[in-house]
Structures are given as C-alpha cells and as structure tokens.
Amino acid sequence: MKLASRIALIKPSPTLTIQAKANALKAAGRDIIGFGAGEPDFDTPLNIKEAAIRAIHAGFTKYTPVGGTDELKDAVIAKFQRDNQLTYRRSEIVISCGAKHSLFNVAQVLFEEGDEVLIPSPYWVSYTDIVFLTGAKPVVIRTRVGDGFKLQPAQLEAAITPRTRAIIISYPSNPAGVCYSRRELEELAAVILRKGIMIISDDIYEKIIYDDQPFFTLASLGDELKRISVVINGVSKSYAMTGWRIGYAAGSEEIVSAMTKYQSQNTSNPTSIAQKAAVEGLNGPQEGVGMMTREFQKRRDLIVERLTAIPGVTCLKPQGAFYVFPNVGSYYGRSFGEKVIRNSAEMATYLLDEANVALVPGGDFGHDDHIRISYATSIAQIEKGVERIRLALLKLR
Ligand SMILES: *Cc1c(COP(=O)(O)O)cnc(C)c1O
C-alpha cells in the first residue's frame, strides 16, 4: 500500500520504543533495569485521582469546549500568575492532550515549507519530527559540553537567517538537565528581540529543578518577550500525570485561537475527567512536587557520582529534570567478542543485551557520544544498573 510521503519524514519516538522493548523483555522474564522511562516513577497523588473519580460519578463525561474548560483555563491562568508573574486571559490559553500535543499544534499553526526553526542540542527527540511534519526545516544548534550544553548568544545569532521563524527552547532540559540563569536568558533574549524571531518555550520540567535554583521563563522577562512567546507546559511531569494527557499553551489570542481551531478538527477537547484532575493538580496542595523533586535530587547526586567514577565516562551534573547524559564515547571502537561498538545505538543495544540495562542512545538527542539515563527509578535500581553498566564497559576490549 502506498503511504503518504509525510510519514516517511519521521521516526517512531526512540524513548517510547526503548521503553516498549524493555517492557517486552521484562514480560519474557529477563531481569531488566529500566533507565529509559521519560516519566516520574511516583504515583499520581491521591487528591488528583479522587478529583477524577468524583468527575466520573458526577457525570462530567461529555464533550467540553474544544480548548478546555473555563475552570481549567482559570487554574492555568492562576498558575502562570503565581509561578511566573505572567498575566493571561482565557482567550490566550488552550488546553491540549499533553504538552507534546500543544507543541505539535503550535508548530502546525506557525510553520510551513521554507521556514527554519532553531533547536539547540542536545534536544528532546520529538522537536525535530514535530517541525518536519509542518514542512519546515529544523536547524539544530549544537551546544558545547564546555559551555555546560548551554546555548551561547553568539551561536544563536549565527544560526538566524531571514527564513528563521522561531526557536524551540526547553529548560531544565531533557536529556541534559541544563538550566539557564536569568542573566543568561536576558543575553539570549536580546538576540531574539533584535532578530525578530518567535519563542516556543517548553517549560514542562519547570518544577523539577535542583539546588534551590529559581526558574524564569523567557516570556516573564518583559512585555515584548511575552508578546513573541508561546509558553508550553503541562501536568505530566510535575504531578506524575503522564497518562492523563493534559498539557497547555499560552500565547497571543491570534495564535491560541488558531491552535483551538486546528484542535477542533482533530482531537476536539482533551478528556473531560482528566481536565478535572488537572484542575486539582494545579489548584490543590503542592507538597507532592517538592517531595518528588527532593527525591530526584538525591538520585541525581548518587548517579552522577557513580557514573563519573567509571574510567573514561564524563557527565555534567544536571540542574533539573530526571535524566543524566553521560559521555561514553571513549568506549567506541572497542569490541565485545566479534562485535565492535561504534556509536550510541550500538552501545545501547550492547548494554541491553549484555548488561540487561535499558537506556536511550544519545544520537537520538543529537549527541552520539552520549547515552541518556533516566533516574526516575529507585536508588536500589540506580545502584544496580550503574554497576552493570560499569562492568559491561570494562569488559570491552
Ligand atoms: C515529557 C516531555 C514532554 C511531553 O509531555 P506530555 O505533556 O506528557 O505530552 C514535552 N517536552 C519534554 C521536553 C518532555 O520531556
């Protein structure tokens, strides 16, 4: 059968693929340690679950307005005010089926053939494919490990052409946990404003940030920046709600109403009961987020210590999110039996086959010398998994 050519432009999400493979091996009885997960290992807090159960019993099970209920929009508006000192109206908010869906929709309404969209690397695996599907060209700006994987203003400036429409930026970042200070953001903002491109800011890890660092979204640094920004966020990571599929976008009324129109012809509204749960997440007690983050910080400290103790492995200390992105490139070119490990995909396969550890190749995030390890798993699993990685690396000749 002939498929539309657009489907050949993209690859299946590598993180979801690894997770599925690890789950299949586990189901077959293999003792796999899963470092692939892109989601918190904590359960959704009980108050949030109960809000959804109440919604079901109350019969809140019909279509809602396409762009989300007023109740949830108001909870999102209150969140932006409280956390980011940003003021939005209901007409400037659209709720979607996860932050990924919000990103997809904003890309669909803004970009087309001939446009270029800047993506600093290492980047989240989906950004490039989301841009490809619009016909636009993703332009990857390779950040340097020596700069802490932070985009430098001069790099940004050099990447901008007359075709550049926007930059997609996300911090704390997946996969490296990179975070920017206010000063660093102001320097990037100066270039963005001078060049007149738009900002798509993916703030999904806003709350998972370590060492008491403050978080600033670019849009909060001035009215002009707010005007050119679309801020994307969601409840998946902050409230351990990945399966509920609620994300949101805030931006100009023009963009938000276009996104709502687009959504009206594909998914319609996000699930009604999940919207009720998201209201409880945003408006309810916030202690769970802090508890989860403190636990992630302990795991980060442990995993960075253990990884960097392996000869030839280097690793930046993440400032947020729940991933580490160590460099294992010094082991490329070595072999196990007949098999030479040449790149991150082969390394990930080797570690899965020989060490029973599932993780994601760094090549999928734009940096092939690296692998991505999610530490959204227990301390015991982290200790065991990193030890397996260590032994497997030392076995290579
Ligand atoms: C997990 C993740 C998302 C997607 O979040 P959903 O709301 O579950 O769709 C978006 N951006 C980044 C960087 C992520 O890691």
The ligand as a Tripos MOL2 file, in Angstrom:
@<TRIPOS>MOLECULE
LIG
   15    15     1     0     0
SMALL
NO_CHARGES

@<TRIPOS>ATOM
      1 C1          7.7670   14.5480   28.6000 C.3       1 LIG1
      2 C2          8.0650   15.7420   27.7710 C.ar      1 LIG1
      3 C3          7.0480   16.4270   27.0890 C.ar      1 LIG1
      4 C4          5.6680   15.8390   26.8940 C.3       1 LIG1
      5 O1          4.8370   15.9710   27.9170 O.3       1 LIG1
      6 P1          3.3160   15.4800   27.7830 P.3       1 LIG1
      7 O2          2.5750   16.5620   28.4870 O.co2     1 LIG1
      8 O3          3.2510   14.1960   28.5100 O.co2     1 LIG1
      9 O4          2.9650   15.3840   26.3610 O.co2     1 LIG1
     10 C5          7.3500   17.6090   26.4320 C.ar      1 LIG1
     11 N1          8.6010   18.0930   26.4260 N.ar      1 LIG1
     12 C6          9.6210   17.4520   27.0320 C.ar      1 LIG1
     13 C7         10.9760   18.0280   26.9610 C.3       1 LIG1
     14 C8          9.3850   16.2500   27.7090 C.ar      1 LIG1
     15 O5         10.4080   15.5860   28.2580 O.3       1 LIG1
@<TRIPOS>BOND
     1     1     2 1
     2     2     3 ar
     3     2    14 ar
     4     3     4 1
     5     3    10 ar
     6     4     5 1
     7     5     6 1
     8     6     7 2
     9     6     8 1
    10     6     9 1
    11    10    11 ar
    12    11    12 ar
    13    12    13 1
    14    12    14 ar
    15    14    15 1
@<TRIPOS>SUBSTRUCTURE
     1 LIG1         1 GROUP 0 **** ****
